[in-house]
Amino acid sequence: MKKLQFRLPLVFFFLLICAVRPVVAQSGTFPNGSAEGTAQMSRNVRPAEIPNVSIQIAEPRSGQEVAFSVRLLVILTVLTLAPSLLILVTCFLRFSIVLDFIKRALSLQQVPPTAVLNGIAFFMTLFIMWPTFSQIYNNSFKPLSDGEIEIETAIRNAEEPIRVFMERQIGRDTSSLNMFMGMAKLPKPNNWSDVPTYVLIPSYILHELTVAFKIGVILYIPFIIIDMVVASILMSMGMMMLPPVQISMPFKLMLFVLVDGWGLLTTQLFNSVLK
């Protein structure tokens, strides 16, 4: 009986294959009495035209061609590093760090998002740096595009406003500048013109990091006091299992809103840069 139950599905499967096989064999032919068709494309339909792209590599025949190739390589390198340069040689670094500090001080995890904070820091930087960017455009980019100056002159003209901005921000706090001048084994400069750009940029970056962390620590102090008070109250009430951050966060938000925290923070950041 068990053998018969096992053989019945096999027999059924074999009969099904035998029944389908003639249909598959005849599927390639038209049935009797059917009309013949054609598969010709209309003359109005044109095939897609793909342009030929050719790349030629030739040796330079003159010094001008070599200089042009080197210039092109330098321009592509500068364009690749342009976002990093704009972040590091402007006040964007200070703004982004301080805004991240205030977000952590308020015990906020997802609000506002990091992209929003970076956008706020970007437009604040654009507001502060607009006169500097205008000087770069008028003295460097526009004359270069009009063919009035060479690329070397344009680079020097674009470098000057950025140097003036970084020198103004460093001011009298030359500790980072002296450190990098010492590491470069250069003599003590008499004025800012004696400081090379490759020394001025890291000095400015270190100075901005120091200033941003100082501002962040000052912003943290009142919110830490609120956390300590809330934690002490919860401990005295025996509610040790309740996270203090969950209770202190509404109080910190109310304090931040009541004192117009965003307005004060923006004003002080602008004053710290514009002086």
C-alpha positions in Angstrom: 0.0 0.0 0.0 2.9 2.4 0.9 4.6 1.6 -2.4 1.4 2.3 -4.3 1.0 5.7 -2.6 4.6 6.5 -3.5 4.3 5.5 -7.2 1.0 7.4 -7.9 2.6 10.9 -7.8 5.5 9.7 -10.1 3.0 8.3 -12.6 0.9 11.5 -12.6 4.1 13.6 -13.1 5.2 11.5 -16.1 1.7 11.8 -17.7 1.8 15.6 -17.3 5.2 15.8 -19.0 4.0 13.7 -21.9 0.9 15.9 -22.4 2.9 19.2 -22.3 5.7 18.1 -24.6 3.8 18.2 -27.9 2.4 21.6 -27.1 5.9 23.0 -26.5 7.2 21.3 -29.7 4.5 23.0 -31.8 4.8 26.5 -30.2 7.4 27.6 -32.8 5.0 27.2 -35.8 1.9 29.2 -36.7 -1.4 27.4 -36.6 -3.1 26.6 -39.9 -5.1 29.5 -41.5 -3.2 32.3 -39.6 -2.0 35.4 -41.5 1.8 36.0 -41.9 3.2 39.0 -40.2 6.4 41.1 -40.6 8.7 42.6 -38.1 10.1 45.6 -40.1 10.8 48.9 -38.3 9.2 52.0 -39.7 11.4 54.3 -41.8 10.6 57.3 -39.7 12.3 55.7 -36.6 16.0 56.6 -36.5 18.5 54.7 -34.4 20.1 56.5 -31.5 23.3 58.4 -32.5 26.2 57.9 -30.1 29.0 60.4 -30.6 32.5 59.1 -30.8 34.8 60.0 -27.9 38.5 59.9 -28.4 41.3 60.7 -25.9 44.7 61.6 -27.2 47.8 61.6 -25.1 50.7 63.5 -26.6 54.0 64.7 -25.2 54.3 68.5 -24.6 56.3 70.3 -27.3 57.0 73.5 -25.5 57.4 74.9 -22.0 54.0 76.6 -22.2 52.2 73.3 -22.7 54.1 71.9 -19.6 53.2 74.9 -17.6 49.5 74.6 -18.6 49.4 70.9 -17.6 50.9 71.8 -14.2 48.4 74.6 -13.7 45.5 72.4 -14.6 46.7 69.8 -12.1 47.0 72.5 -9.4 43.5 73.9 -10.2 41.9 70.4 -9.9 43.7 69.8 -6.6 42.5 73.1 -5.2 38.9 72.4 -6.3 39.1 69.0 -4.6 40.3 70.6 -1.3 38.0 73.7 -1.6 35.4 72.5 0.9 38.0 71.7 3.5 39.7 75.0 2.9 36.5 77.0 3.2 35.7 75.2 6.5 39.1 75.6 8.1 40.1 79.1 7.0 36.7 80.7 7.9 34.7 81.0 11.1 32.6 77.9 10.2 34.9 75.8 12.4 34.1 78.0 15.5 30.3 78.2 14.8 29.9 74.4 14.1 31.7 73.4 17.3 29.8 75.9 19.5 26.4 74.8 18.1 27.3 71.2 18.7 28.3 72.1 22.3 24.9 73.8 23.0 23.1 70.8 21.6 24.9 68.4 24.0 24.5 70.8 26.9 20.7 70.8 26.4 20.8 66.9 26.4 19.3 66.9 23.0 20.0 63.8 20.9 18.2 64.2 17.6 16.8 67.8 17.7 18.0 69.9 15.9 19.7 67.5 13.4 23.3 67.8 12.7 22.5 68.9 9.1 20.4 71.8 10.4 23.2 72.9 12.7 25.7 72.8 9.9 23.3 74.8 7.7 23.0 77.4 10.4 26.8 77.6 10.8 27.2 77.8 7.0 24.9 80.8 6.6 26.3 82.5 9.6 29.7 82.1 8.1 28.5 83.4 4.8 27.1 86.5 6.5 30.4 87.1 8.3 32.7 86.3 5.4 30.7 88.1 2.7 33.0 91.2 2.6 36.0 88.9 2.3 34.4 86.9 -0.5 33.5 90.1 -2.3 37.1 91.2 -2.2 38.3 87.9 -3.6 35.7 88.1 -6.4 36.5 91.7 -7.3 40.3 91.4 -7.0 40.9 87.8 -8.1 38.2 85.9 -9.9 36.7 88.6 -12.1 40.0 90.0 -13.4 41.2 86.4 -14.1 38.0 85.5 -16.0 38.3 88.8 -18.0 41.9 87.9 -18.9 43.4 91.0 -17.2 45.7 89.1 -14.8 47.5 85.7 -14.7 46.6 82.8 -12.4 49.6 83.4 -10.2 48.5 87.0 -9.6 44.9 85.8 -9.0 46.0 83.3 -6.3 48.0 86.1 -4.5 45.0 88.5 -4.7 42.7 85.8 -3.3 45.1 84.8 -0.6 45.5 88.4 0.8 41.9 88.9 2.1 41.9 85.4 3.7 45.2 86.2 5.4 43.9 89.5 6.7 40.8 87.8 8.2 42.9 85.1 9.9 45.4 87.6 11.3 42.5 89.7 12.7 41.1 86.7 14.5 44.4 85.6 16.0 45.1 89.1 17.2 47.3 89.2 20.2 46.9 85.5 21.1 50.0 84.4 19.3 50.7 81.3 21.4 49.7 78.9 18.6 51.5 81.1 16.0 54.8 81.0 18.0 54.5 77.3 18.5 54.2 76.6 14.7 56.9 79.1 13.9 59.2 77.3 16.4 58.3 73.9 14.9 59.1 75.3 11.4 62.4 76.6 12.8 61.7 80.1 11.6 62.8 83.3 13.3 60.3 85.4 15.4 58.3 87.5 12.9 58.4 91.3 13.2 55.0 91.7 11.5 52.3 89.5 9.8 54.0 89.7 6.4 56.9 87.7 7.8 54.5 84.8 8.6 54.2 82.3 5.8 50.7 81.1 4.8 51.5 77.5 5.5 52.3 78.5 9.1 49.4 81.0 9.5 46.7 78.4 8.5 47.4 75.8 11.2 47.9 78.5 13.7 44.5 79.9 12.9 42.9 76.4 13.1 44.4 75.7 16.5 43.3 79.2 17.7 39.7 78.6 16.5 39.5 75.2 18.2 40.7 76.8 21.5 38.2 79.6 21.3 35.4 77.3 20.4 36.1 75.0 23.3 36.3 78.0 25.7 32.9 79.1 24.6 31.5 75.6 24.9 32.8 75.2 28.5 31.2 78.5 29.5 27.9 77.4 27.9 28.0 74.1 29.7 28.3 75.6 33.2 24.6 76.7 33.8 23.2 73.5 32.4 25.6 71.4 34.5 24.3 73.2 37.6 20.7 72.3 36.6 21.7 68.7 36.2 23.4 68.6 39.6 20.4 70.2 41.3 17.9 67.8 39.7 20.1 64.8 40.5 20.4 65.9 44.2 16.6 66.3 44.5 16.0 62.9 43.0 18.6 61.3 45.3 17.0 62.9 48.3 13.6 61.6 47.3 14.9 58.1 46.8 14.2 58.1 43.1 17.6 56.7 42.1 16.2 54.6 39.2 14.8 57.7 37.4 17.4 59.2 34.9 18.1 62.8 36.0 18.5 63.9 32.3 14.9 63.0 31.6 13.8 65.4 34.4 16.4 68.2 33.9 16.0 68.5 30.1 12.6 70.3 30.2 14.0 72.8 32.8 17.0 73.4 30.6 14.9 74.0 27.6 12.6 76.4 29.5 15.6 78.3 30.7 17.1 78.5 27.2 13.9 79.7 25.7 13.1 82.3 28.4 16.5 84.0 28.1 16.3 84.0 24.3 19.2 81.5 24.0 19.4 81.4 20.3 19.5 85.2 20.0 22.1 85.6 22.7 24.2 82.8 21.3 24.1 84.2 17.7 24.9 87.7 18.9 27.9 86.6 21.0 29.3 84.5 18.2 29.1 87.4 15.8 30.7 89.7 18.4 33.5 87.1 19.0 34.4 87.2 15.3 33.7 90.8 14.4 35.1 92.3 17.7 
